[in-house]
Amino acid sequence: MARSAAKIPSAVEVDLVLRTDALTRLQSTGQYALELEAVSRHFGALVALADINLTVKAGERRAVLGSNGAGKTTLFNAITGDFPPTTGRVRLFGEDVTDLPVHERIRRGLRRTYQISLLFDGLSVVDNVYLACRGASRGRLSLRRPKPDDAMTHVAETLLDAVHLGAVRDSLVAELSHGQQRQLEIALALAGAPRFILFDEPAAGLSPTERSELIEILQSLPPHIGFIIIEHDMDVALRVAESVTMMHNGRIFKEGNPKEIESDPDVQELYLGGGHA
Amino acid sequence: MANISLIAGKGVLPNIHPAAAITVLFLLFYPAFASDFFVFQIGAYSLVLGTIALSLVMLAGYGGMVSLSQLTVAGLAGYLMAILGHNSVGVMGLGWPWWLTALTAIFAASVFSALIGAISVRTEGIYTIMITLAIAVAFFYFVRQNYVIFNGFTGYAGVVPPTLFGIYWRDPTPFYYLSLAVAAFFFFMVVYGARSTFGLSLQAIRDNPRRMRAIGYDVTLHRIFAYFLSGLIAGTAGVLMVWFNGRISPGSVGVDVVIDILVIAVVGGMRHPIGPFVGALAFVLLENFAIDLIDRERFNTVIGTAFLLVVLFSPDGLLGLWARIRERLRLRKHPQSDGSGVH
């Protein structure tokens, strides 16, 4: 898969080199970016996730597919801590984060996007990304205004250019189109040196042109950033992912590379119904 | 309308709006042409009440947390002025110097506010209102029933500001300027702080707390810190309040007065920090002159009706009403513009 580095300032390029080195070290030690060990999540009598065991290597890009209600978004919520697992353990880069609150997991390099855009409607586009950059660094409680030459503001503007939102940087989020809001979702997830991102249906509601832009953005992510993508558009999912996990009724149903999954008769049976080759 | 520059030079009060410039000049020279009654009872009292309501606007307008405990926080500061400093009742009154008493009272009020925040920030909407109202009611009954520290039903009297630089600061004009200085300081701090990293994050938490967690913010900590800062504002106003009245008793922190602060903030408008001062002025004018419209005992009917009218016809308060009138006048002048604000 072609992965070209995004156009970024020199300070970030240095950071990228360091992180790519770190990725090489992680891969050489065989450490996983994400490990789920017997994770279950119950809502009363409903078992949304049942005994999930999943490992994702550092820098790996994986698609999680499945029909509605398969448990994909619940899986994301269990990983981020929005809805902690009822049983089981979650490890991020070797560290057990099961009992950590959401913001602590985020500060360890985890990011996510949401199925329905969750943005700060009353703030400008650049303020949204600035806050996301600041969220993973110090100075979150600062009572001083960021200066025009503030490094975080600069990184925020660079990120906006990378997701093609530079022209609307000062617009209020409420004024953006649906497609632009989805792109801003991705910018928030990319802010603040992420190491592992969970994309929840990022292509939902996008036009064909916007989907192409999305694929380009995902393919151009720096190699140290691994991700899991939930996507109903198989074209998007299979073009950006190097491995696929199929879910069904809260369980892992099948794992493999995109070609294996595409040609698997069980998957075809599940997705398309019986009688399809 | 074109902006003007009051003072030439880079970064020195650039682009002050003429209306703002006229308001500032009016406030500065108000004691020169107003009677003592209007300077003290109307001007200074509006500024004190407006400052307490400003602390609510900071929490509710920027943080989405409607707290009914802001007057309680101010009341604690007022009580501490009497307990730690001087009073004429002969109970407590530890005789600390005024500056140490004031600093301690303000800090204690801020910590108290942060504690209220710690209790209430995990709730939202009506539940936050109920919890903070419960705290305000509990404080009222506590100070009314506690005679050892709070002197029960009687409370404290003879709590006055010091004579400093040869000026007795409870005289109408000095007290007006003291209140104006405090109000202006916190007004500009809130305006400045709204664009600070913390101010932006507070507004973002108001818009979407879940997303704020998902970009690394400890939402609970931020909310509690907002309560602490609002406590600084309310506590300082509480010191002014007890100096203004010269006394403090359970009646000063009763439920009716607690609700008045919410009424002031809503009537003025929560969209801008000037709103609570506009609301406070309207409230104080009604409080003083309702007797000319209706029987004194019916004041609450007048303020309640005014509140209902504002909420019904202008949910964003007098500020919103003024904005709509301006927009209508602008449309009449330039009928081609649809005023949609979409560029």
Interface residues (C-beta under 8 A of the other chain):
Chain A: T80 D82 P101 V102 H103 I106 R107 R111 R112 Y114 L118 L119 F120 D121 G122 L123 D127 N128 Y130 L131 A132 R134 G135 A136 G139 R140 L141 S142 L143 R144 R145 P146 E175 L188 A191 G192
Chain B: Y192 G193 R195 S196 T197 F198 G199 L200 S201 Q203 A204 R206 D207 N208 R210 R211 M212 R213 A214 I215 G216 Y217 D218 V219 L221 H222 F225 V342
